[in-house]
Amino acid sequence: MQIFNIASIYKGVVNSDSFSVHDFDILTLYPLDFEEFLWANAEFALTREIRNHFSDFSPMGKKLHEKALSQFRLYLIIGGMPAAIMEYKKEKKLLLVPDT
């Protein structure tokens, strides 16, 4: 049996007689950050360029900056949840991205 549990009700379930703590695998999931979003979309060169310019305190060229902003806007729209990113990668359509 699979149960997805929210932390606020976890204690009530675990303290019941029908479940023990050992019946659960506790996973903490976090959304992807912008760098991980770029990796998921195979934007390795862009990631490297952003990192280099950031560490050198040097300005990006206009085209590189526009590409970085375009990807960042996409990240803001899609969000960092892996399911939403994977759906976007499959279809490349924002209307099909789940509202997660």
C-alpha positions as MATLAB code, in Angstrom:
seq = 'MQIFNIASIYKGVVNSDSFSVHDFDILTLYPLDFEEFLWANAEFALTREIRNHFSDFSPMGKKLHEKALSQFRLYLIIGGMPAAIMEYKKEKKLLLVPDT';
ca = [
       0.000    0.000    0.000;
       1.352    3.435   -0.911;
       0.531    6.511    1.121;
       1.572   10.047    0.326;
       1.558   11.951    3.550;
       1.746   15.607    4.470;
       3.902   16.464    7.474;
       1.060   18.063    9.422;
      -0.851   14.769    9.656;
       2.219   12.513    9.909;
       2.148   12.202   13.721;
      -1.494   11.179   13.774;
      -0.900    8.373   11.276;
       2.335    7.132   12.827;
       0.843    7.067   16.316;
      -2.108    4.980   15.189;
      -2.105    1.222   15.858;
      -2.226    0.224   12.176;
       1.115    1.796   11.138;
       4.607    1.816   12.538;
       7.392    4.266   11.781;
       9.202    1.493    9.896;
       6.346    1.286    7.379;
       7.354    4.653    5.922;
      10.092    5.889    3.647;
      10.408    9.565    4.368;
      11.523   11.633    1.393;
      11.889   15.375    1.370;
      11.435   16.756   -2.127;
      12.570   20.179   -3.236;
      12.041   22.040   -6.503;
      14.965   22.463   -8.862;
      16.849   25.739   -8.712;
      17.607   27.710  -11.878;
      20.965   26.020  -12.463;
      19.395   22.562  -12.140;
      16.596   23.697  -14.459;
      19.226   24.577  -17.074;
      20.907   21.189  -16.603;
      17.553   19.424  -17.029;
      17.102   21.274  -20.320;
      20.637   20.419  -21.502;
      21.778   24.050  -21.319;
      25.227   23.108  -20.018;
      27.105   25.748  -22.030;
      24.743   28.494  -20.848;
      25.180   27.347  -17.250;
      28.953   27.483  -17.636;
      28.832   30.953  -19.223;
      26.595   32.369  -16.488;
      28.901   30.946  -13.832;
      32.034   32.332  -15.545;
      30.604   35.821  -15.966;
      29.298   35.823  -12.407;
      32.625   34.766  -10.895;
      34.615   37.207  -13.066;
      32.165   40.084  -12.476;
      32.158   40.573  -16.240;
      29.126   41.568  -18.312;
      27.519   39.092  -20.686;
      27.143   39.827  -24.348;
      23.675   40.914  -25.451;
      22.743   37.599  -27.148;
      23.956   35.512  -24.216;
      22.100   37.751  -21.768;
      18.892   37.494  -23.812;
      19.192   33.699  -23.889;
      19.780   33.572  -20.133;
      16.785   35.849  -19.492;
      14.615   33.780  -21.823;
      15.501   30.605  -19.911;
      14.958   32.360  -16.586;
      11.496   33.546  -17.660;
      10.696   29.985  -18.701;
      11.872   28.784  -15.283;
       9.605   31.333  -13.580;
       6.625   30.174  -15.649;
       7.194   26.412  -15.366;
       8.620   26.432  -11.864;
      11.097   24.009  -10.444;
       8.965   20.948   -9.859;
      10.462   17.967  -11.697;
       7.131   16.701  -13.074;
       6.363   20.072  -14.654;
       9.846   20.327  -16.169;
       9.682   16.800  -17.576;
       6.270   17.466  -19.136;
       7.554   20.666  -20.747;
      10.616   18.829  -22.077;
       8.372   16.194  -23.681;
       5.896   18.495  -25.388;
       7.572   21.947  -25.443;
       4.129   23.463  -24.820;
       3.389   25.482  -21.714;
      -0.339   24.681  -21.795;
       0.419   21.025  -21.077;
       2.590   21.697  -18.029;
       0.813   20.436  -14.906;
      -0.174   23.011  -12.317;
       2.027   21.719   -9.501;
];
